[in-house]
Amino acid sequence: MSTVLDLQKKYYQKIDQLDIDLILENVLKKPREFILTHGEKKLTAGQISNFKFKISCRLKGRPLAYITGQKEFYGLNFKVNKNVLIPRPETELMVEEALKLIASNSRPATIIDIGTGSGCIIIALAKQIINCKLLAADISAKALAVAKQNAKLHGVAKNIKFLHGNLLSPVIHNSLFLIPNSSLIITANLPYGWKEWKNNSSADTIGLKFEPPIALYTGKNGLELYEKLFQQIKNYLTHNTKCQIPNTLYILCEIDPRQTAKIKRLIKRQLPKTMLQIKKDLSGLNRLAIIAMEQRQQY
């Protein structure tokens, strides 16, 4: 029978050492510290077969998160599968900025996560805050099923209301979901890929071809869904009375850095009475658009 060390030596020139260790960790159901300190550990025939299958998947470019079925985000481990986008480290910026807004506002808040996917954003927020109403919506029922599993895994399933529907549609037609005289914070990591990006040969090298297209690509240079979301928000603010709209509204949108100028123009056109701030990620790239509006700026 092969040992941990035997398998590490056999594959280290074909695949990244960290990936080998993480696959071994997944196969053996042991922490990485065990893998690093127990090279003599022998694997069973079934474990070796499982390991080789997962290695072959990795060699074909399948993302490690889909192979192991999990991905860490904001210090939490999330279940992922082919129905949801793999959480990215740069998206943690959205969680951090949302927490700052919540902490700086004395009013109770309703937080709506649009296109929740695996639920990583709303669940990370739920683990950090209290006294807020938390909603999460997605057009994909299969993605919502994963998000619900993750919420249960992290003990916040009772704190979050999951809604099936297109963008804000399931929320804006039901005022019961909103706290009166509150702040409203909308987080949206919507698909922002576009045709040229999809056809870029470099996309395959980072495993995008294995992720659900519905979670990656959209029209109008990647801003089609943001345009629809902004229009929904504008309609909501226009057709509701002052007492029915939030005192303050914040919209946090993750973008591709190359879309900065385009989304600024889109926001100015759709939500001209708002204030806009662009935040950079840890790589120094424009990653997050934060839109703010006071009730006195009502449409």
C-alpha positions, 0 to 999 in steps of 0.5 A: 500500500502507498503511504502519504509520502509515496503519493506526495513524491509521485505527483509533486512534479505534476501538480502543486504540492499544496493541492496534493496535500489538500486532496490527501486531507480530503481523502483521509478526513484529516487536518493538513497538520496530520498530512505534513507530520504523518508521511508514513500513513498508509492509505487503503485501496479505496483511499488510493483510488479516490485520491487518484481520481481527484488528482486526475480531475485537478490535472484536467483543470477542475478547481480544487474547491469542486474536487473537495466540495468546500472552500474557505471564505471569511474564516468559514468553510463553505460547501460548494458544488457545480451549482454555485460560484466558488467564493473568492478572497476579494469578495471578503471586502464586501463583507468587511465594508458591510460590517462597517456600515452596520456598525456606523449606523444607529438604526436597525438594518435590513440586509438583502444579499442578491444573487446569494449563491453559496450564501457566503456573504450573508452567512459571514455577516450573520455570524458577526451581527445581531438585531438585523433582518437578513434576507438572501435571494437567488434565481437558482433554486439549486444555488439556494439549496446549497446556501441553506445547507451552509446556513445550517452548517454554521448555525444561522439558518433561523437568522436568514430568510432565503427567497427564490426569485430574480434580483429584488423581485421577491423582496420589493413586492412584500413589505413584510420583509423590510424593517420600518424606519431602518437602514437598507443594505443591499449586497450584490455579487452578481455575474459581471463577466462578458463575452470577450472575457468568456472567450479569453483563453486565460479563463480556462487556466483558472477553471472558469469553464467548470463554474456555472455560466449563470453565475459568471456571465451576462450582457451589456459588458457584464453590467446587464444585471446591475442595470436591472437591479438599479432600475428595480431600486429606482422604481421601488423608491419612486412608487413607495411613500416616504414612510415605506422606504428606508431612511438610508440605503446602501448598495454594495456591488462587486465589479471587474476593475475594467468596468469602473468607468462604465458602472459610474456612468450607469449609476449616475444615469439610473440613481443620480441622487446617490453618492458613490465610492469605489473601494480597492481590493488587497491587490490594489484593484477597483473591486467594490462600488458602494452607493449611498442614499439618504431618505431626503434624496427620495425620488 
